[in-house]
Amino acid sequence: MALRVGMLWFDDDPKRSLAAKVARAAEHYRHKYGQAPNICYVHESALKSEAASQISIKIVAVHDVLRHHLWIGLV
């Protein structure tokens, strides 16, 4: 899947869950681009099954996104 519009987001706060990180990035994305994102690519080490079930945006674990970064956008 190729992003039509994407934004790279950095969040290395160890106290914040993946769901909270994605929610913060999605909110910023909505304000910046005027649309809600529908996909977020994360480093494969960031994805946890319990966190993924709490997020309405599709989360895709990949090896080529840096740790603590979210690549969020629209497909």
GUNUTOR-783971 format. One line per field, with one value per atom (N, C-alpha, C, CB): residue number from 1; residue in three letters; atom name; x, y, z. Coordinates in steps of 0.001 Angstrom, whole numbers, m for minus. Atoms other than C-alpha are relative to their C-alpha. Glycine has a CB too. Layout:
k	NUM,... .
r	ALA,... .
a	CA,... .
X	X,... .
Y	Y,... .
Z	Z,... .
end
This chain:
k	1,1,1,1,2,2,2,2,3,3,3,3,4,4,4,4,5,5,5,5,6,6,6,6,7,7,7,7,8,8,8,8,9,9,9,9,10,10,10,10,11,11,11,11,12,12,12,12,13,13,13,13,14,14,14,14,15,15,15,15,16,16,16,16,17,17,17,17,18,18,18,18,19,19,19,19,20,20,20,20,21,21,21,21,22,22,22,22,23,23,23,23,24,24,24,24,25,25,25,25,26,26,26,26,27,27,27,27,28,28,28,28,29,29,29,29,30,30,30,30,31,31,31,31,32,32,32,32,33,33,33,33,34,34,34,34,35,35,35,35,36,36,36,36,37,37,37,37,38,38,38,38,39,39,39,39,40,40,40,40,41,41,41,41,42,42,42,42,43,43,43,43,44,44,44,44,45,45,45,45,46,46,46,46,47,47,47,47,48,48,48,48,49,49,49,49,50,50,50,50,51,51,51,51,52,52,52,52,53,53,53,53,54,54,54,54,55,55,55,55,56,56,56,56,57,57,57,57,58,58,58,58,59,59,59,59,60,60,60,60,61,61,61,61,62,62,62,62,63,63,63,63,64,64,64,64,65,65,65,65,66,66,66,66,67,67,67,67,68,68,68,68,69,69,69,69,70,70,70,70,71,71,71,71,72,72,72,72,73,73,73,73,74,74,74,74,75,75,75,75 .
r	MET,MET,MET,MET,ALA,ALA,ALA,ALA,LEU,LEU,LEU,LEU,ARG,ARG,ARG,ARG,VAL,VAL,VAL,VAL,GLY,GLY,GLY,GLY,MET,MET,MET,MET,LEU,LEU,LEU,LEU,TRP,TRP,TRP,TRP,PHE,PHE,PHE,PHE,ASP,ASP,ASP,ASP,ASP,ASP,ASP,ASP,ASP,ASP,ASP,ASP,PRO,PRO,PRO,PRO,LYS,LYS,LYS,LYS,ARG,ARG,ARG,ARG,SER,SER,SER,SER,LEU,LEU,LEU,LEU,ALA,ALA,ALA,ALA,ALA,ALA,ALA,ALA,LYS,LYS,LYS,LYS,VAL,VAL,VAL,VAL,ALA,ALA,ALA,ALA,ARG,ARG,ARG,ARG,ALA,ALA,ALA,ALA,ALA,ALA,ALA,ALA,GLU,GLU,GLU,GLU,HIS,HIS,HIS,HIS,TYR,TYR,TYR,TYR,ARG,ARG,ARG,ARG,HIS,HIS,HIS,HIS,LYS,LYS,LYS,LYS,TYR,TYR,TYR,TYR,GLY,GLY,GLY,GLY,GLN,GLN,GLN,GLN,ALA,ALA,ALA,ALA,PRO,PRO,PRO,PRO,ASN,ASN,ASN,ASN,ILE,ILE,ILE,ILE,CYS,CYS,CYS,CYS,TYR,TYR,TYR,TYR,VAL,VAL,VAL,VAL,HIS,HIS,HIS,HIS,GLU,GLU,GLU,GLU,SER,SER,SER,SER,ALA,ALA,ALA,ALA,LEU,LEU,LEU,LEU,LYS,LYS,LYS,LYS,SER,SER,SER,SER,GLU,GLU,GLU,GLU,ALA,ALA,ALA,ALA,ALA,ALA,ALA,ALA,SER,SER,SER,SER,GLN,GLN,GLN,GLN,ILE,ILE,ILE,ILE,SER,SER,SER,SER,ILE,ILE,ILE,ILE,LYS,LYS,LYS,LYS,ILE,ILE,ILE,ILE,VAL,VAL,VAL,VAL,ALA,ALA,ALA,ALA,VAL,VAL,VAL,VAL,HIS,HIS,HIS,HIS,ASP,ASP,ASP,ASP,VAL,VAL,VAL,VAL,LEU,LEU,LEU,LEU,ARG,ARG,ARG,ARG,HIS,HIS,HIS,HIS,HIS,HIS,HIS,HIS,LEU,LEU,LEU,LEU,TRP,TRP,TRP,TRP,ILE,ILE,ILE,ILE,GLY,GLY,GLY,GLY,LEU,LEU,LEU,LEU,VAL,VAL,VAL,VAL .
a	N,CA,C,CB,N,CA,C,CB,N,CA,C,CB,N,CA,C,CB,N,CA,C,CB,N,CA,C,CB,N,CA,C,CB,N,CA,C,CB,N,CA,C,CB,N,CA,C,CB,N,CA,C,CB,N,CA,C,CB,N,CA,C,CB,N,CA,C,CB,N,CA,C,CB,N,CA,C,CB,N,CA,C,CB,N,CA,C,CB,N,CA,C,CB,N,CA,C,CB,N,CA,C,CB,N,CA,C,CB,N,CA,C,CB,N,CA,C,CB,N,CA,C,CB,N,CA,C,CB,N,CA,C,CB,N,CA,C,CB,N,CA,C,CB,N,CA,C,CB,N,CA,C,CB,N,CA,C,CB,N,CA,C,CB,N,CA,C,CB,N,CA,C,CB,N,CA,C,CB,N,CA,C,CB,N,CA,C,CB,N,CA,C,CB,N,CA,C,CB,N,CA,C,CB,N,CA,C,CB,N,CA,C,CB,N,CA,C,CB,N,CA,C,CB,N,CA,C,CB,N,CA,C,CB,N,CA,C,CB,N,CA,C,CB,N,CA,C,CB,N,CA,C,CB,N,CA,C,CB,N,CA,C,CB,N,CA,C,CB,N,CA,C,CB,N,CA,C,CB,N,CA,C,CB,N,CA,C,CB,N,CA,C,CB,N,CA,C,CB,N,CA,C,CB,N,CA,C,CB,N,CA,C,CB,N,CA,C,CB,N,CA,C,CB,N,CA,C,CB,N,CA,C,CB,N,CA,C,CB,N,CA,C,CB,N,CA,C,CB,N,CA,C,CB,N,CA,C,CB,N,CA,C,CB,N,CA,C,CB,N,CA,C,CB .
X	834,0,877,m948,m744,1302,m837,394,694,401,m239,800,285,m1330,533,m1532,m506,m580,466,m1094,m521,1637,769,876,m706,3271,845,m997,m877,6219,m108,1480,198,5690,989,m1465,m963,8284,m562,1377,437,7329,773,m1554,m800,9841,m319,1470,397,7951,m295,m1242,208,8272,m1257,1205,1201,5264,m1288,m24,1170,2900,m179,137,288,1227,m4,m1369,73,1235,m1334,184,1317,m2492,m20,m1083,m49,m1871,879,521,m894,998,m707,1279,725,m1124,m1133,m554,1093,m4048,509,m702,m582,m1820,420,1214,m432,m338,m1217,882,1206,m3802,m692,m964,612,m5142,764,m40,m818,m2251,m202,1497,211,m2710,m1334,40,1324,m6442,34,m1043,m97,m5632,819,618,m899,m2849,m573,1325,442,m4472,m1520,505,1449,m8214,m713,m333,595,m8824,573,255,m484,m8537,857,m1187,m831,m5715,m669,1407,584,m6609,1047,m870,m1046,m3216,1210,407,m1200,m114,1030,m326,m1103,3193,904,799,m883,5340,1097,m800,m1049,8560,m593,1249,576,7813,115,657,m146,9049,m1027,1399,957,6398,m1385,m104,1343,3373,m220,m269,396,1738,m1461,235,1362,m1452,m1046,m140,997,m3216,m149,376,76,m2393,m701,1412,572,m3424,m1522,566,1451,m6960,m698,m357,590,m7517,m27,754,m183,m6797,m914,1471,893,m9340,741,m1130,m827,m6573,744,999,m737,m4988,1481,m201,m1410,m1530,738,185,m796,1096,1428,m31,m1373,4387,938,123,m993,7355,1389,m231,m1365,11097,704,808,m722,11998,m488,m76,325,10334,838,m1563,m865,12692,m799,764,632,11906,m444,973,576,9772,m581,1047,585,8523,m1307,990,1264,5017,m104,m1232,233,4359,m1486,847,1461,686,m581,m508,598,m1605,m1185,1017,1107,m4098,520,m898,m330,m3929,m1099,181 .
Y	m1183,0,1242,0,m1247,3403,1125,335,m1136,6463,1063,582,m1132,9228,1270,121,m1114,11790,m603,1127,580,10889,1004,m1167,m855,12419,m895,881,726,11181,642,3,m477,11482,m711,m235,574,10937,101,717,19,9919,m1095,m234,999,8217,m58,293,29,8613,m1445,911,1401,5190,m209,m500,122,5921,44,1103,m121,6470,m1293,1218,1230,3445,290,m604,m160,2834,628,m1361,m562,3618,1509,m687,m1431,7013,744,226,m625,7773,172,m842,m62,6968,1017,m1389,m963,8991,1437,m235,m1351,12058,346,111,m240,11710,188,m1171,m99,11206,1343,m1144,m1301,14329,1121,259,m1000,16416,m90,m188,222,14891,607,m1508,m547,15807,1522,m447,m1461,19413,507,494,m452,19689,m217,m714,367,17942,31,m1360,m92,18244,m1316,898,1332,14484,m914,m584,983,11584,m1037,m684,1045,9121,m1357,m25,1338,5495,m1105,m270,1014,3756,600,m559,m438,3963,m1127,410,956,2189,255,112,m94,1481,m1051,m185,1020,m393,m1261,491,1274,m4058,m247,m1123,194,m3911,792,397,m847,m1307,m622,1352,546,m3392,m1079,m557,978,m5246,m332,541,420,m7231,725,m1488,m677,m5586,1473,m125,m1408,m2085,128,625,m89,m2787,m89,m1103,157,m3776,1264,m1160,m1231,m348,1124,453,m1059,1621,m234,79,152,2274,156,1020,m142,3144,m1316,1202,1237,170,209,m438,m56,m447,m1100,m153,962,m2113,34,320,109,m3333,m262,m1127,146,m2918,156,1038,m89,m3167,1279,m1198,m1169,m23,1355,m3,m1235,2585,m19,121,m58,3721,m168,1323,120,2904,1380,m649,m1222,5540,932,738,m815,6855,m642,159,441,6611,647,380,m528,7020,m134,m752,27,7961,754,608,m680,8909,m725,201,580,7878,m882,1099,854,5017,124,m1482 .
Z	0,0,0,1208,58,m904,609,m1457,m585,1109,m1060,1176,878,m840,655,m290,m798,1891,1309,226,m1222,4808,833,m321,m937,7843,907,832,m908,9867,1381,m513,m1362,13632,913,473,m938,16367,1409,m97,m1403,19921,716,122,m719,22197,1491,m184,m1406,25491,414,245,m389,27175,845,765,m832,29415,m818,1038,859,26470,m791,m955,752,24892,m1507,440,1453,21157,m394,m710,303,21104,242,849,m307,22736,m1001,1427,986,20354,m1341,m182,1267,17311,89,m380,m180,18696,m76,1345,55,19186,m1425,951,1375,15710,m919,m501,820,14157,204,328,m284,15864,m704,1521,678,14552,m1521,362,1425,11094,m435,m327,334,11106,m76,1036,9,11976,m1185,1304,1062,9418,m1401,117,1337,6440,m195,m320,121,7202,m219,m1099,142,6984,1065,m1418,m965,9370,m724,740,611,8602,150,636,m107,7977,125,m1200,m132,8228,712,m1391,m701,10371,m39,1469,40,9750,1199,m1337,m1168,12813,m118,1327,m41,13485,612,815,m442,14022,1495,m725,m1448,17625,808,434,m727,18541,93,m668,65,17684,1051,m1379,m1013,20553,m236,1462,323,20129,833,198,m836,23068,m369,1471,406,21821,m1348,m72,1343,18234,33,m891,m61,19263,486,904,m517,20855,m1027,1216,975,17678,m1198,m446,1157,14898,m1325,74,1192,12399,m220,139,290,10634,299,m1484,m375,12127,m752,1548,761,9952,542,m1541,m504,11416,m1165,1066,1061,9076,599,m1135,m525,9508,m430,m451,516,7550,506,m1469,m718,9785,1273,319,m1183,12532,1285,35,m1316,16145,477,1029,m565,17902,m1058,794,1061,14544,m461,m1194,575,13108,m1378,922,1335,9400,m227,m1110,m60,9377,m1189,1328,1138,6522,m596,m1046,758,3874,m1118,m572,1141,1394,m1038,437 .
end
